[in-house]
Amino acid sequence: MRRSRVVLLVCSLSVVLFLLASGAALKAGVGEGTFKQMLTFSEVLSYAIDNYVDPVDTEKLMHGAYEGLMGGLDAHSAYLTADEVTEWNKTPAAADHADPGMTVLKTGPVLQVVAVAPGSPADTAKIAVGDQLRKIDGHSIRQLSLDQALRLLRGAPGSTVEVELLRTKDFTREMLKLDRALRSDPPYVLEINDKIAVLKVRDLDRIPNDGLLSDIAGLKEKGVDRILVDLRDVASTDTRRAATVADLFVAGDVLRLKDRSGRAIETLAAKGKPAWSGRVAVLVNGATAGAGEGLAVILQERRKAPVYGEGTFGLGTEPKLIALPEGGGLLVPGYVWETMVGKRWNADGVTPDKVVKSDSRSDGDDEQLRNTLEDFGKPESPEAAPKAA
């Protein structure tokens, strides 16, 4: 028994060191401190095996340890078994976007609903913002990255997906079979409030630039002199979508994707001539993530747009798959997005220039938006006037 335990400890240390050497621990290099942490890891594993009241399933224990290690990075990270690696490689990254119609974000082991599309299957099932998904088609959320969860939710139009839902209103669990459907709700809404146009973005993945271009072109004729871009609950994981709206306001390179060495591997550019040169502001909240955050920092940096609301989610990386010797793999957040002057939002999110708290009332009055419009509508001082990008 002792000999087998020693073999297990040696093997586990080898795998963990491989994870570190492969770049899984983006915040900690392999050095003296890391070696001490590995020794502590082996001690914890040894104590667990020797003292747990029942015989220990060592494979299950180590699987949990690897999941915990990757869970300490961000929502893109995960430990994959050999079967999961095979599934990941055969499933296209840009899967069919038919889904139940809910936007989700992952924090630790929790996959939470942050938005529900009107008229969608999720809306029909009365899934609410704040509800949590515990399983998708039998797969525990705890073991999945955000990207894996999204791939499971998406599929061919008319197909179904089974989810285990925790309704946070009364903490009841429910098994639901939901249809996957293409979204039919408008991807954006443009409304005029006095002299301010409010561009409420609902789905960055479906915004047609030509449609927005036409709508924005006619705003000045209606007496509009400023636009508030409402990015609350916009959580597209495809940060490249930020450029499709950014080019309405700015021109030129806007974002770049870098690897751990600092090498730029991709650059996003806003194409064409900006359609709006007037004042711009942005409204965000804790469910603004990914492409929503990218668009917010572009406008904040390039158009000096004040950002209102609350701190955002902080999702600014992209995953890469690293193969492990035993056939499994790691989804590692190995690339990070930043602006052209090096500003990043990963982990810390976008910090508002002016904090405007949301209210929890359910009477339909959007106090956060109302307070933002009141402040943004104040006369602008000459020195604060933005320059055309």
Order of alpha helices (4+ residues) and beta strands (2+ residues): alpha-alpha-alpha-beta-alpha-beta-beta-alpha-beta-beta-alpha-beta-beta-beta-beta-alpha-beta-alpha-beta-beta-beta-alpha-beta-beta-beta-beta-alpha
